[in-house]
């Protein structure tokens, strides 16, 4: 049985991924600031990135292939 805290964390992580998949969001927008812990968690897990192409990084978060696959399961 999943605790309510980890269920809430999972739901917030999914919300961040949906936002990243649907157009992305900027590094310093209000959404990124309010959800900084979940954004950093998603980035650390390889679910979102700012990399636009190999070695070139931008100022928006986008879902990775791994992040999109994660959403398909959840």
N, C-alpha and C positions, 0 to 999 in steps of 0.2 A: 504494500500500500504506500502510495506516494504521499509525502507530507504536504500540507497546504502551502507551506513556504516554498518548497521546491516546485510545486505545481504552478505557483504564481511566477516564480523565476522563469520556468519554461515558457509560460504564456507571454511574458514580457520579451523574452528572447525571440520568440516567434513574431511578435509585433515589430521588433527592430528589423528582422529579416524581411518581413513583408514590405516595410517601408523602403528598405535598401533595394529590394527587387523591383519595386514599382516606381522607378525614376531616381532612386537614391536620395541622399540628403547630405548637406554640406557638413564639413568637419566641425564648424563652430556655430551651427544654427541652434536655436533654442531647444529643438527636439534632441539633438546630440548632447547638449549640456545637461538637460533634465535626465536623460537616460544614459549618462556616461558610463556607469557600471555595466550596463547591458551591452552597450556598444563595444566597450573594451573586451568583454567576455566573448562576444561574437567574433571580434577581430582575432583574439587569441586562439579561438577554436578554428580559425580559417574559414569562417562562414561569410565574412564580409571583408572587403579590401578597398583601398583607394587606388590600387594599381590599374591603370588604364590599358597599358600594354607592357610587355616585358621591360622592366627597369624604369618605366615612366609612371609617376604618381600624380594624381590630381587632388582636388579639394572636396571630393564627394565620395561617400561610401556607397558601394554597390555590392550586391550579393554575388558570391563566387559560385562556381559549379557545385561545390560541396554544400554551400548554403541553400542553393535551389533544391538539391537532393534532400537535404534535411527538411525543407518545407513540404516536399512531396510525402514524406513519411509522417509528418506531424500535421 
